[in-house]
Amino acid sequence: MTRSSRLILTLVGLIVAAVLVLWAWAMVTLSFSYSEGERAGFLQKFSKRGWICKTWEGEILLTSMPGAIPEKFEFSVRDDAVAAQLTAAMGKRVNLTYAQHKGVPTACFGETEYYVEKVTVQ
């Protein structure tokens, strides 16, 4: 085997190893949640966006004390069934059950670290 073919083979091996490490890290971070909880508010924005990796992204205005400025909660959705429920609930008050996944290595799984798993329309 020549030196140049060994160099190419080593380079290809390093690229494959890097992709496998990135994939494994993504699977670990998406399998374990840092926190879980619920948020309630009015669904203000929900859309599928992205250049290469299309993800469902949205935001709700959290209900607060009368006269106070509402806080926004931005979230991502990975499940198309949940996305369909949210699309139908646009402008309505919803309860979102979510899991927070820290350290996800790429935005191809969602732009935020909060992933909605269940929605209840009030």
N, CA, C and O of each residue as an XYZ file, in Angstrom:
488
protein
N       0.846     -1.164      0.000
C       0.000      0.000      0.000
C       0.898      1.235      0.000
O       1.856      1.320      0.768
N       0.581      2.172     -0.855
C       1.409      3.371     -0.947
C       1.074      4.327      0.187
O       0.060      4.198      0.875
N       1.952      5.270      0.346
C       1.794      6.258      1.424
C       0.552      7.118      1.207
O      -0.161      7.408      2.168
N       0.276      7.527     -0.015
C      -0.888      8.378     -0.292
C      -2.199      7.617     -0.068
O      -3.168      8.200      0.418
N      -2.245      6.351     -0.408
C      -3.471      5.582     -0.183
C      -3.695      5.340      1.320
O      -4.837      5.311      1.778
N      -2.609      5.168      2.082
C      -2.742      5.044      3.527
C      -3.238      6.345      4.150
O      -4.045      6.326      5.079
N      -2.762      7.452      3.646
C      -3.189      8.763      4.140
C      -4.678      8.986      3.861
O      -5.408      9.472      4.725
N      -5.121      8.633      2.669
C      -6.533      8.776      2.314
C      -7.390      7.862      3.172
O      -8.446      8.272      3.652
N      -6.948      6.635      3.366
C      -7.686      5.679      4.190
C      -7.779      6.163      5.638
O      -8.828      6.023      6.267
N      -6.705      6.724      6.167
C      -6.702      7.268      7.521
C      -7.649      8.457      7.634
O      -8.380      8.575      8.617
N      -7.642      9.327      6.649
C      -8.520     10.492      6.637
C      -9.996     10.077      6.593
O     -10.821     10.629      7.320
N     -10.316      9.119      5.751
C     -11.691      8.608      5.671
C     -12.094      7.969      7.004
O     -13.218      8.159      7.469
N     -11.200      7.228      7.604
C     -11.472      6.604      8.907
C     -11.738      7.637      9.992
O     -12.633      7.454     10.817
N     -10.965      8.724      9.997
C     -11.172      9.790     10.973
C     -12.513     10.483     10.773
O     -13.192     10.810     11.746
N     -12.898     10.707      9.533
C     -14.189     11.342      9.245
C     -15.338     10.444      9.694
O     -16.293     10.917     10.309
N     -15.248      9.158      9.390
C     -16.280      8.206      9.813
C     -16.356      8.154     11.341
O     -17.451      8.131     11.904
N     -15.214      8.135     12.008
C     -15.195      8.100     13.472
C     -15.827      9.363     14.055
O     -16.572      9.285     15.032
N     -15.540     10.513     13.471
C     -16.126     11.773     13.955
C     -17.643     11.778     13.795
O     -18.360     12.222     14.692
N     -18.134     11.289     12.664
C     -19.585     11.215     12.436
C     -20.232     10.265     13.432
O     -21.303     10.565     13.960
N     -19.604      9.128     13.697
C     -20.146      8.168     14.667
C     -20.176      8.740     16.082
O     -21.138      8.514     16.815
N     -19.148      9.470     16.472
C     -19.117     10.096     17.795
C     -20.217     11.150     17.900
O     -20.897     11.223     18.924
N     -20.405     11.967     16.867
C     -21.459     12.983     16.851
C     -22.834     12.328     16.936
O     -23.692     12.801     17.682
N     -23.058     11.254     16.190
C     -24.333     10.538     16.217
C     -24.587      9.945     17.608
O     -25.695     10.055     18.134
N     -23.580      9.327     18.197
C     -23.725      8.731     19.527
C     -24.031      9.799     20.578
O     -24.872      9.587     21.452
N     -23.360     10.933     20.495
C     -23.606     12.030     21.443
C     -25.044     12.541     21.298
O     -25.709     12.802     22.301
N     -25.526     12.684     20.065
C     -26.902     13.138     19.841
C     -27.897     12.149     20.432
O     -28.868     12.558     21.068
N     -27.672     10.865     20.233
C     -28.598      9.860     20.762
C     -28.609      9.854     22.290
O     -29.664      9.672     22.897
N     -27.457     10.050     22.914
C     -27.386     10.084     24.375
C     -28.117     11.315     24.907
O     -28.905     11.199     25.845
N     -27.872     12.485     24.329
C     -28.505     13.705     24.826
C     -30.011     13.699     24.590
O     -30.753     14.301     25.366
N     -30.475     13.036     23.541
C     -31.912     12.974     23.278
C     -32.599     11.866     24.077
O     -33.824     11.872     24.202
N     -31.841     10.926     24.615
C     -32.416      9.832     25.392
C     -32.638     10.198     26.857
O     -33.543      9.665     27.499
N     -31.830     11.090     27.381
C     -31.922     11.472     28.790
C     -32.316     12.935     28.892
O     -31.720     13.794     28.243
N     -33.332     13.216     29.718
C     -33.756     14.608     29.866
C     -33.157     15.209     31.130
O     -33.016     14.543     32.156
N     -32.812     16.471     31.026
C     -32.272     17.220     32.155
C     -33.396     17.590     33.117
O     -33.245     17.498     34.335
N     -34.532     18.012     32.545
C     -35.696     18.337     33.361
C     -36.957     18.078     32.550
O     -36.925     17.997     31.322
N     -38.058     17.953     33.265
C     -39.359     17.768     32.631
C     -40.344     18.676     33.327
O     -40.180     18.990     34.506
N     -41.391     19.109     32.593
C     -42.361     19.982     33.223
C     -43.513     20.314     32.307
O     -43.676     19.731     31.235
N     -44.308     21.268     32.757
C     -45.449     21.736     31.986
C     -45.447     23.248     31.968
O     -45.014     23.901     32.917
N     -45.936     23.785     30.880
C     -46.125     25.225     30.742
C     -47.508     25.448     30.146
O     -47.970     24.661     29.320
N     -48.167     26.526     30.569
C     -49.488     26.861     30.052
C     -49.460     28.283     29.520
O     -48.848     29.173     30.110
N     -50.132     28.481     28.396
C     -50.198     29.817     27.815
C     -50.925     29.787     26.496
O     -51.512     28.777     26.109
N     -50.875     30.916     25.809
C     -51.545     31.049     24.523
C     -50.540     30.809     23.388
O     -49.486     31.442     23.323
N     -50.897     29.883     22.504
C     -50.021     29.552     21.378
C     -49.995     30.723     20.412
O     -51.007     31.048     19.791
N     -48.850     31.346     20.288
C     -48.702     32.551     19.482
C     -48.089     32.269     18.121
O     -48.495     32.854     17.117
N     -47.116     31.376     18.090
C     -46.381     31.122     16.845
C     -46.034     29.655     16.762
O     -45.617     29.052     17.752
N     -46.207     29.066     15.565
C     -45.823     27.676     15.362
C     -45.562     27.466     13.879
O     -46.434     27.731     13.051
N     -44.377     26.996     13.538
C     -44.038     26.815     12.122
C     -42.939     25.777     11.969
O     -42.216     25.458     12.913
N     -42.837     25.262     10.753
C     -41.754     24.340     10.397
C     -40.720     25.168      9.661
O     -41.029     25.790      8.644
N     -39.498     25.183     10.163
C     -38.497     26.052      9.551
C     -37.113     25.421      9.579
O     -36.853     24.463     10.307
N     -36.241     25.989      8.763
C     -34.866     25.526      8.669
C     -34.440     25.427      7.220
O     -35.274     25.203      6.343
N     -33.151     25.593      6.956
C     -32.629     25.520      5.588
C     -32.503     24.078      5.126
O     -33.035     23.699      4.082
N     -31.807     23.291      5.899
C     -31.574     21.893      5.522
C     -32.412     20.977      6.405
O     -33.151     20.134      5.897
N     -32.305     21.132      7.698
C     -33.060     20.321      8.653
C     -34.318     21.088      9.046
O     -34.241     22.065      9.790
N     -35.458     20.659      8.559
C     -36.731     21.309      8.884
C     -37.207     20.814     10.250
O     -37.365     19.610     10.456
N     -37.433     21.738     11.178
C     -37.912     21.388     12.510
C     -39.133     22.229     12.843
O     -39.282     23.344     12.343
N     -40.002     21.697     13.684
C     -41.176     22.423     14.164
C     -40.755     23.269     15.354
O     -40.221     22.751     16.335
N     -40.998     24.570     15.266
C     -40.623     25.506     16.325
C     -41.826     26.379     16.670
O     -42.600     26.748     15.786
N     -41.986     26.707     17.941
C     -43.106     27.536     18.335
C     -42.833     28.315     19.596
O     -41.786     28.181     20.230
N     -43.819     29.146     19.947
C     -43.726     29.893     21.190
C     -45.116     30.144     21.738
O     -46.077     30.343     20.995
N     -45.195     30.129     23.057
C     -46.440     30.473     23.729
C     -46.170     31.678     24.622
O     -45.050     31.889     25.088
N     -47.218     32.462     24.850
C     -47.156     33.538     25.831
C     -47.690     32.980     27.130
O     -48.855     32.594     27.224
N     -46.826     32.940     28.135
C     -47.211     32.379     29.418
C     -48.166     33.330     30.124
O     -47.948     34.542     30.141
N     -49.212     32.785     30.699
C     -50.163     33.614     31.421
C     -49.516     34.073     32.716
O     -48.792     33.321     33.368
N     -49.782     35.297     33.069
C     -49.153     35.858     34.260
C     -50.151     36.737     34.994
O     -51.350     36.687     34.721
N     -49.676     37.513     35.891
C     -50.518     38.430     36.660
C     -51.113     39.488     35.724
O     -50.452     39.908     34.774
N     -52.341     39.919     35.976
C     -52.933     40.976     35.147
C     -52.075     42.241     35.187
O     -51.652     42.686     36.254
N     -51.828     42.803     34.019
C     -51.031     44.018     33.913
C     -49.543     43.769     33.721
O     -48.806     44.695     33.382
N     -49.090     42.547     33.929
C     -47.664     42.220     33.760
C     -47.401     41.852     32.303
O     -48.292     41.367     31.606
N     -46.197     42.083     31.860
C     -45.802     41.717     30.499
C     -45.650     40.201     30.438
O     -44.912     39.620     31.233
N     -46.353     39.548     29.487
C     -46.251     38.091     29.421
C     -44.858     37.632     28.982
O     -44.189     38.288     28.184
N     -44.449     36.499     29.522
C     -43.159     35.901     29.180
C     -43.357     34.916     28.034
O     -44.375     34.225     27.971
N     -42.387     34.853     27.132
C     -42.445     33.904     26.013
C     -41.725     32.616     26.391
O     -40.699     32.639     27.071
N     -42.279     31.492     25.939
C     -41.633     30.196     26.104
C     -41.474     29.606     24.709
O     -42.461     29.288     24.046
N     -40.229     29.462     24.268
C     -39.943     28.907     22.940
C     -39.672     27.417     23.076
O     -39.043     26.976     24.038
N     -40.154     26.642     22.101
C     -40.050     25.193     22.178
C     -39.897     24.586     20.794
O     -40.134     25.242     19.780
N     -39.495     23.318     20.771
C     -39.369     22.529     19.543
C     -40.260     21.304     19.674
O     -40.573     20.861     20.779
N     -40.666     20.759     18.519
C     -41.497     19.560     18.488
C     -40.873     18.578     17.510
O     -40.559     18.948     16.379
N     -40.689     17.327     17.932
C     -40.114     16.303     17.054
C     -41.174     15.353     16.505
O     -40.935     14.686     15.498
N     -42.336     15.278     17.144
C     -43.396     14.348     16.781
C     -44.419     15.045     15.874
O     -44.980     16.076     16.246
N     -44.659     14.481     14.684
C     -45.596     15.093     13.734
C     -47.033     15.098     14.249
O     -47.800     15.996     13.901
N     -47.414     14.125     15.065
C     -48.776     14.099     15.621
C     -48.978     15.266     16.591
O     -50.032     15.903     16.578
N     -47.990     15.549     17.423
C     -48.053     16.688     18.339
C     -48.043     17.986     17.544
O     -48.737     18.937     17.903
N     -47.266     18.034     16.471
C     -47.228     19.222     15.617
C     -48.600     19.489     14.990
O     -49.018     20.642     14.884
N     -49.290     18.447     14.582
C     -50.629     18.610     14.003
C     -51.605     19.144     15.047
O     -52.437     19.994     14.730
N     -51.517     18.658     16.290
C     -52.371     19.165     17.363
C     -52.101     20.644     17.629
O     -53.031     21.422     17.840
N     -50.831     21.025     17.618
C     -50.485     22.430     17.860
C     -50.935     23.323     16.714
O     -51.374     24.450     16.945
N     -50.836     22.841     15.492
C     -51.291     23.627     14.345
C     -52.790     23.900     14.462
O     -53.249     25.002     14.159
N     -53.544     22.905     14.897
C     -54.993     23.067     15.057
C     -55.340     23.976     16.230
O     -56.428     24.551     16.252
N     -54.450     24.120     17.201
C     -54.719     24.906     18.403
C     -54.199     26.334     18.322
O     -54.149     27.020     19.344
N     -53.815     26.798     17.155
C     -53.227     28.133     17.020
C     -54.147     29.204     17.606
O     -55.334     29.264     17.288
N     -53.574     30.048     18.468
C     -54.313     31.139     19.084
C     -55.078     30.746     20.334
O     -55.664     31.608     20.990
N     -55.087     29.479     20.676
C     -55.827     29.005     21.850
C     -54.887     28.815     23.038
O     -53.664     28.801     22.903
N     -55.507     28.673     24.199
C     -54.733     28.395     25.418
C     -54.401     26.906     25.441
O     -55.279     26.068     25.236
N     -53.129     26.579     25.690
C     -52.668     25.189     25.682
C     -51.817     24.908     26.913
O     -51.214     25.810     27.494
N     -51.785     23.649     27.291
C     -50.835     23.127     28.277
C     -49.827     22.282     27.525
O     -50.207     21.374     26.785
N     -48.558     22.566     27.705
C     -47.503     21.813     27.036
C     -46.726     21.003     28.059
O     -46.274     21.541     29.070
N     -46.572     19.717     27.800
C     -45.702     18.867     28.604
C     -44.402     18.722     27.821
O     -44.417     18.321     26.657
N     -43.286     19.047     28.453
C     -42.012     19.078     27.732
C     -40.914     18.384     28.510
O     -41.033     18.129     29.709
N     -39.838     18.086     27.792
C     -38.599     17.577     28.384
C     -37.461     18.467     27.886
O     -37.407     18.827     26.710
N     -36.570     18.809     28.786
C     -35.426     19.644     28.430
C     -34.219     18.745     28.196
O     -33.838     17.961     29.066
N     -33.622     18.866     27.012
C     -32.441     18.076     26.655
C     -31.280     19.040     26.412
O     -31.259     19.766     25.418
N     -30.328     19.033     27.322
C     -29.160     19.918     27.197
C     -28.059     19.236     26.390
O     -27.887     18.019     26.460
N     -27.321     20.031     25.626
C     -26.140     19.534     24.938
C     -26.384     18.803     23.636
O     -25.497     18.093     23.162
N     -27.572     18.954     23.033
C     -27.820     18.323     21.735
C     -26.884     18.984     20.728
O     -26.890     20.210     20.610
N     -26.077     18.208     19.994
C     -24.981     18.781     19.218
C     -25.356     19.539     17.946
O     -24.506     20.234     17.390
N     -26.582     19.434     17.470
C     -26.931     20.106     16.225
C     -28.368     20.594     16.284
O     -29.182     20.042     17.024
N     -28.684     21.620     15.513
C     -30.041     22.168     15.462
C     -30.960     21.336     14.572
O     -32.122     21.699     14.396
N     -30.482     20.244     14.013
C     -31.323     19.378     13.175
C     -32.400     18.666     13.989
O     -33.347     18.130     13.413
N     -32.276     18.648     15.315
C     -33.282     18.023     16.164
C     -34.219     19.058     16.764
O     -35.235     18.694     17.356
N     -33.905     20.324     16.626
C     -34.714     21.408     17.175
C     -33.824     22.570     17.548
O     -32.674     22.377     17.943
N     -34.355     23.787     17.425
C     -33.555     24.977     17.700
C     -33.459     25.303     19.193
O     -32.564     26.034     19.615
N     -34.386     24.758     19.990
C     -34.349     25.005     21.425
C     -33.996     23.707     22.143
O     -33.891     22.648     21.525
N     -33.816     23.809     23.454
C     -33.544     22.600     24.223
C     -34.803     22.063     24.896
O     -34.740     21.095     25.653
N     -35.957     22.695     24.618
C     -37.235     22.261     25.178
C     -38.046     21.559     24.092
O     -38.422     22.172     23.093
N     -38.312     20.261     24.297
C     -39.023     19.451     23.308
C     -40.400     19.070     23.864
O     -40.507     18.371     24.872
N     -41.441     19.542     23.191
C     -42.806     19.266     23.638
C     -43.164     17.830     23.278
O     -42.960     17.387     22.148
N     -43.702     17.112     24.261
C     -44.070     15.707     24.067
C     -45.580     15.494     24.063
O     -46.071     14.497     23.532
N     -46.321     16.441     24.662
C     -47.775     16.304     24.756
C     -48.388     17.700     24.818
O     -47.821     18.614     25.417
N     -49.548     17.850     24.195
C     -50.273     19.119     24.223
C     -51.719     18.870     24.607
O     -52.337     17.911     24.143
N     -52.257     19.735     25.453
C     -53.659     19.699     25.842
C     -54.246     21.071     25.579
O     -53.759     22.072     26.103
N     -55.305     21.120     24.759
C     -55.965     22.402     24.465
C     -56.996     22.647     25.542
O     -57.783     21.762     25.880
N     -56.988     23.864     26.085
C     -57.946     24.213     27.149
C     -59.153     24.910     26.575
O     -60.064     25.278     27.316
